[in-house]
Structure formats: structure tokens, C-alpha cells
Amino acid sequence: MTSIDSITLETTDVEAAERFYATAFGLDTQLRMRASQTPSTGFRGFTLALTVSQPADVDALVGTAVEAGATTIKPAAKSLWGYGGVVQAPDGAIWKVATSAKKDTGPATRRIDDFVLLLGVADVAASKQFYVGQGLTVARSFGRKYVEFAAGDGAVKLALYRRRALAKDLGVAPDGTGSHRIAVGGAGTFTDPDGFAWETSSLAARS
């Protein structure tokens, strides 16, 4: 089964981005940086989501991200589905930190339960069919609105959402031009219907 070993973000300052992510979220092998000057404006069509077990962990991760230089898009707050917040990293990538829990059960641990790449796509059904054809297994599906794939042996889950709906959920305008500034590391090299590029990861190359 196809799976995601890592995410590569393209940035104009690799060293600064690596420092930010190490401080903000403690991410290491799942996230990589690559230098790029490719133009990109507005919404890049994706978000990286960190799922945690309780609100205290949301606050802890969002807090250190802001202290490290992130911009708050949506302050952490309760909602119908749980508790979460949205920030934009200095390199421009948008991150969502959330939990389905509404109450804390203990002190913050900063432990990340799931790392999810959520793509905003033009046609959820078409993109779902494309990824099933690439070997991914559907874990959850809500018609043409949302699809989540099983992570398998990968470090990152993949999910699909309609682009405008994703932008609205994040609190940003849906329009954007230029590069997505992201590459998905897994087994195989291809580009999906919305222009998101996959490339063979070093882990997949060794297996």
C-alpha cells in the first residue's frame, strides 16, 4: 500500500525553517525542508494538521509556534467538534492543531497522535479515485465532501477536502497562484489532479 513517509516544504530559508519547526512542534524525520525561490501567493491549497489528545496540548503547541514566529490565523478555541487553532509558519505553510476532546485529562504532554496532510482539491470524488488507483486505502469517506486514507506504515496520513471548504475552515481566502511549495515523500513519483507532487522518499528507496 502506498504511504507517506515524509513531507518536504519548500522555503527561501531552510535553516530558519528547520529551527522553527524543531522549536514549535518538535518535528524531525516526518518533515523536511528544501530551498526554493519558486513564486507562490495566497492559499497554497493544503494544511498540515496535528491531532493531539486534549486542549492543553493544543495550547502548548500553538503557544510555542507563536513564540517561535508563527502568525495566528485562528486562536485556539472550543467548537462543535472539539478544540483547536490555526497558525501560519514563517515559511508560509498553514498548520492546524486540534483535538476532539473538550476537557483536559491531565497536564500537557505535547505528544502528537496523528500528523495529517489535508489537501484542498477541486473534486473530492475524482481525487479519491486517483489516490485509490495509486494504492491508498480509504479509511473514512463522506461523499464528495471529505476522504481520509489509512496511514499504513507511513508517518503521515492523507486526507482530501474541497479547496474552498478547507480555506473557510482555516480562515483564509481560497485563492492562490504559483507553487504549492510542498512535495509528498512516499513510494513512487507522480502528480495528482490538483498539481500536488509526490516523489520517492529516501526511506522508500531503501526498502
N, C-alpha and C positions, 0 to 999 in steps of 0.2 A: 504494500500500500504506500502511495506517495505521502510524505510527511514533510513538515517544515523543521529544519534543524536550527536555522538562524535567520535573522532579519538584518539586512545591511541598509543603513541610512546614508545617503549622500549629503555631504556638508562641505562648506567652504573652509572649515577649521576643524580638522579631525581631532587634534589634541584637546581643544576646548570641549568638543562634544563628548569625548571619552571621559574627561574629568566630570562633566555634568552628570552623565548617566551613572557613573560609579558612585557619585555622592547622592544623587536624587533617589535612585531606585535600587542601587546595588546590583545592577545587571552586568553580566560578564559574557559568558560564551553564547548566550542567545542573541546578543545584539552586537553588531559590528559597524564600523564607520569606514567610509571611503570618500576621498576628496573628489569634489565635482564643482564645476562652475556653470553647469547647465541651468539655464533660466527656469524659474518656477515662480508663479504668482498665484495668490489666493489659495483656495482649498485644494489640497493635493489628492483628495479622493479616498483617504484612509485614516483610520485612527489605530493606535496601539493601546490595547486595554489590559489593565492589570486587575485581576479579580482577587480579592482578599476576604478574610473571614468575618471581619467586624468593622464598625465605623472608626474605631481608634486607629486601626491600621491604615484606613483611607486618610485620616487626618495626618498621620505620621509621614506617609509617603508624599502626599500633596504638600505638606509643610516643608519638607526638606527639598522638594523640587523647586518651590518658590524661592526658598533661601539660596538655592544654587543658581538661580537666574531665570527660572521659568515664569511665564506670564499666566495669570489666572484668567481663564475664559468663563468657567462656571465654578463658583465657590462650592466646596463640599457641603451637601445639604441632603435632607431626607426627601424621598419621593415615594410614589406608589409602589415602586419595585424594590426599594431599599435605601441605600445611601451612597453618594458618590460625588466626584468633582472632576473637572476637565481643566487641563493646563496645556500650554504650548511651550515646548522646549526652545532654547535659544537657536537651535538649528532649524526651527520651523515645524517640526513634527508635532502632531497633536496627540496627547495622551489622556486616557480616561482611567481613573482609579475608582473602583466600585465594589460594593458588597450587597448581597441580597438581605443581609441581616440589618435590623434597625436598632438593635441594642448590643452593647459590648458584653462579652462574657469573661473578660479579663484584661490585663494590660496589653498595650500594643506590642506586637512581635515583629512587624514589618515583613512578615512572611507572605510571599506571593503564591497563591494557589494555582492560578492559571494566567498565562501570557497569551493574549488573543490578538491576531491581526484581523481587523474588521475592514473589509473593502466596501466602498460605496460604488455600486455598479448600476449600469443603465437598465439592465434586465436581469432580475434575480434568477428567474427560471432558466434563461439561456446560460448564464454563468454557472449555475448549479450543474446543468447538463455537461458543460465544458469540463468542469473540475471532476465530475464523476468519471468522465472519459479519460482523465489523467490519472485515475486510480485512487482518488479520495473517497472516503466512505461517509455518507450523510449520518450525522448523529441526531440532529433536530432540524425540522423544516416547517415553516409556517407559510405555505403557499408561495406567492410571489413577493412576500414581504421580507423574509429572513431565513437564512440557511446557516447551520453550523456543522462543520465537519469534525469527525473524530481526529484527535491528535495522533493516534497510533504511537509510534516510538519517538515522535518529534517533540521538540521543546516548546513549540508554538502551535496554538490552534488557529484555524482559519474559519472566518465567518463572512457572510455576504449580507448586505443591507442595501436598500435603494439609496442612491447617492444623495438625493435631496432630503430624504428622511434622516440619513446619517448626519448630514450637515446641520439639520434642525436640532437633532438630539445633542449635538456637540455645542450648538450655539454660535455657529459661523455661517457665513454666506456660502451657498453651494457652488458658486462659480470659481473657476481656476484655469490657468493655462500653463503650458510648458511641462516639464518633467514631474513625475510623481516623486522623484528623489528617494526611491526605495527599490530594493531588489530582494526577492524571496529565495532563501537558500534551501534547496532540497535535492531530490534525485531527478535530474532532468533539466533541460533548458527549453523554455518556451515563453510565449507572451499570451496573456489571456485576452478576452474580448474587449476589456477596458484599458488595455495597454500596460497592465502590471507585469513586470518581467520576473521570471524565475530563472535561477541559474544553479548549476550543480555545486553543492556545498563541499567544503573540504572533508567533512565527515562522510558524506555520501560517496565521495570519490575514493575514500579509503576502504569502504565496505565492499 
